[in-house]
Amino acid sequence: MTAIAFEHPTPQAFVDLYAAHPAEVTWPAPAGPEQDMDYLLPPPNAAERLHAPIAPRDARRLDLLAALTAAGIPPRPEDRDAIDQLSALPAEINATLRRWLHHTM
């Protein structure tokens, strides 16, 4: 295998290919009705996010789905009833299920 060396004026310097200086980053304005072109969307602003509370049962369901997927057991559509019933159990039982799934990895 041959290593490829990138030429840079100072070979000892670290070059971050993904670095962007805020002064150099400009987001193009959306195209007007006369132009039909794509444009980049600005990154999301965390301060503008909606603060909608999630029900504990829904949070447990999402946590269980994530734990199953991380353990290599992607839930199937026919598993929905079982997951909904497991999510209705108390938080301690749900945490135990997720711990068990975590240890199967």
C-alpha distance (Angstrom), angle and dihedral (degrees) to the residues before:
residue distance angle dihedral
M1 . . .
T2 3.79 . .
A3 3.78 120.4 .
I4 3.77 116.3 -135.0
A5 3.78 115.9 -140.1
F6 3.77 117.1 -153.3
E7 3.75 113.4 -142.5
H8 3.76 115.2 -123.3
P9 3.82 129.9 165.1
T10 3.80 91.2 -116.0
P11 3.81 109.3 33.4
Q12 3.80 93.1 -165.2
A13 3.80 93.1 57.1
F14 3.79 119.3 100.5
V15 3.77 111.6 -125.9
D16 3.78 115.7 -155.5
L17 3.78 105.3 -154.3
Y18 3.79 92.0 -166.2
A19 3.79 98.6 48.5
A20 3.77 116.3 116.9
H21 3.74 127.1 -175.0
P22 3.83 112.2 -134.6
A23 3.81 91.0 -132.5
E24 3.80 90.2 57.1
V25 3.80 96.4 47.8
T26 3.76 114.6 89.0
W27 3.77 125.8 168.0
P28 3.77 114.1 -140.9
A29 3.74 117.2 -123.2
P30 3.80 117.8 -109.5
A31 3.76 114.2 -88.9
G32 3.76 115.9 -97.9
P33 3.79 123.2 -123.9
E34 3.80 89.8 -90.5
Q35 3.82 92.6 57.2
D36 3.76 125.8 62.3
M37 3.78 106.3 -163.0
D38 3.78 139.7 125.3
Y39 3.78 121.4 -111.1
L40 3.78 136.8 -174.1
L41 3.77 119.3 -101.3
P42 3.81 117.7 -131.2
P43 3.81 116.2 -109.0
P44 3.81 115.0 -90.3
N45 3.77 119.1 -91.3
A46 3.82 109.7 -132.0
A47 3.82 91.3 -152.8
E48 3.80 90.5 61.8
R49 3.81 96.2 53.8
L50 3.75 119.7 118.3
H51 3.77 114.6 -106.1
A52 3.79 100.7 -143.1
P53 3.77 114.3 161.6
I54 3.78 116.7 -128.6
A55 3.79 120.2 -140.1
P56 3.82 114.6 -111.5
R57 3.82 91.0 -120.8
D58 3.82 90.7 53.4
A59 3.81 90.9 47.6
R60 3.82 90.3 51.7
R61 3.83 90.0 48.4
L62 3.81 91.8 51.8
D63 3.81 91.4 46.2
L64 3.80 90.7 50.2
L65 3.81 92.6 48.4
A66 3.81 89.9 50.2
A67 3.82 92.1 47.9
L68 3.80 92.2 49.4
T69 3.78 92.1 48.9
A70 3.82 92.7 46.4
A71 3.81 89.5 50.7
G72 3.81 89.6 55.8
I73 3.80 94.9 -104.8
P74 3.80 104.9 115.7
P75 3.80 108.2 -163.9
R76 3.78 116.3 -116.6
P77 3.80 124.0 -142.3
E78 3.81 90.8 -106.3
D79 3.84 88.9 58.0
R80 3.79 92.3 66.0
D81 3.81 96.5 96.0
A82 3.79 92.5 50.1
I83 3.81 92.0 47.9
D84 3.81 91.2 48.3
Q85 3.80 91.0 51.5
L86 3.81 92.3 46.6
S87 3.81 89.0 49.9
A88 3.79 90.1 55.3
L89 3.81 90.5 61.8
P90 3.82 118.3 96.7
A91 3.80 118.7 -77.2
E92 3.82 93.0 -108.6
I93 3.81 92.0 58.6
N94 3.79 91.3 46.1
A95 3.81 90.4 51.0
T96 3.83 89.7 51.0
L97 3.81 90.9 51.5
R98 3.78 90.9 50.7
R99 3.83 91.2 47.4
W100 3.80 90.0 52.4
L101 3.79 90.8 49.4
H102 3.80 90.7 48.1
H103 3.81 91.2 54.6
T104 3.82 91.9 52.1
M105 3.80 90.3 67.8
